[in-house]
Amino acid sequence: MTDEAMSPLRRRMIEDMTIRKLAPKTQHDYVQRVKNFAAFLGRSPDMASFEDVRRYQLHLAASGVGVPTINQTVSTLRFFFRVTLRRYDIVEHAHFIHEPRKLPVVLSPEEVARLLDAAPGLKYKAALSVAYGAGLRAAEVVSLKVADIRTSVTFRWKDYRADGRDRQKVMTLSTGEFIRRFLTHVLPHGFHRIRHYGLLASGTRADNIARARELLAVSNSQAEPTGVAADPGKPTCPCCGGRMIIIEVFERGATPRHQPTAPPIAIRVDTS
């Protein structure tokens, strides 16, 4: 439509959208929705009332229009009446419709295994595995090349021991090593990671504990040497660091003679 044939109302609405830097596609959609609203009314949309807007919403809902289309129409009418016409009361009660999010339908691990087993050959099974595991489209799987397979992973990491620009560093690891290091941070099922704050924060833990002992006048008995020579015949406990006592030595696969016994249960009888 040329500028000569454009109505002053449409020109003003386009100018309002241009001032707010709306995208050309958005401007075209807004103008088209206002045009559809005017066709429903049979007259100029600036003469519409609140009941006209309400009837138009009922018309859209009854005609089976989807929720996104209804919300886009409400957004258009809000802009048209509030910004272009300055008539806030018309769309005061024109609300958006909440559409609940639906979880995507995914295959179970058993169904994925059956899908891959149904592939007619190794080539198709590899293509299906890559497509499902990496989330690729069919065209992307077809265009894959050997050079696209990464044998290493490059990533940025933050070195808190450095300051300034030297803190951000780049590291390159092989794919297997990267996965191994990543999995070391994955806790088994049922475990929870404990993050210490305050006095036990990792960055200042040693200094804070030393300061707390100084204020409490408590000596660090673990740091002081005991003067007792370590017995090389007694192995060190991997948990507490103390010396273990050998009770019995038996061959591999044999049953030890010394069986651990449960501690005695103390029974207390109240005779009072």
PyMOL commands that set and color helices and strands:
alter all, ss='L'
color gray80, all
select helices_A, chain A and resi 8-19+24-41+45-47+50-62+67-84+109-117+122-134+138-142+146-148+164-167+175-183+198-200+202-216
alter helices_A, ss='H'
color red, helices_A
select strands_A, chain A and resi 152-158+168-174
alter strands_A, ss='S'
color yellow, strands_A
deselect
rebuild
show_as cartoon
